[in-house]
Amino acid sequence: MEIALYGLLLLTVVLLVLVIFLPNVVRYSEKIIVNAPIKQVYDNIRLQEDLMQWSAWPEATGSTCSLENIDGTVGARTVFFSQGKRFGHQEIIDLEPHNKVSMTLVNDGPLKHTPYLDFDLRTISDSQTEVTLQFVNTYQRPFQVPAKLLGIVILKRELKIKDHEGMKN
């Protein structure tokens, strides 16, 4: 009984340390070159219908989506559904024509977090555009612990990389 109590106490201390000291913000940057002019790349990101043509997320998550405000302006959304039930959306929150598209992702799941994506665009030539994805995700404490321990952070980054690579095709 005493050993179990010490074990429980040790587990509690370890979890408390993780909650306090494990960072709750995930940041990374990915850069690719797309063989298309900057205007086309900009439109392929901001126009939700075009974005869903190259995005890895619907297939990877087994979800379907519907589009709201498909004109590619601030407020345009792609709403995600799983088995007919809405579970989140992505939304354009800022645009700098032919330079940047900023989005936020809202997930109605149990892990409370706020992901933001910036697609920064730079002309390389008339037919090539450099796209830099800046990703920042802030988890509400203590939700960063299961996100990191269960590999969710790694899985999401891998999907973002696959998503980003899909833009090249």
Secondary structure, DSSP 8 states (H G I E B T S, - for coil): -HHHHHHHHHHHHHHHHHHHHS--EEEEEEEEEESS-HHHHHHHHHSHHHHHHH-SHHHHHT-EEEEESTTSSTT-EEEEEETTEEEEEEEEEEEETTTEEEEEEEE-SSS-EEEEEEEEEEEEETTEEEEEEEEEEEE-TTTHHHHHHTTHHHHHHHHHHHHHHHTT-
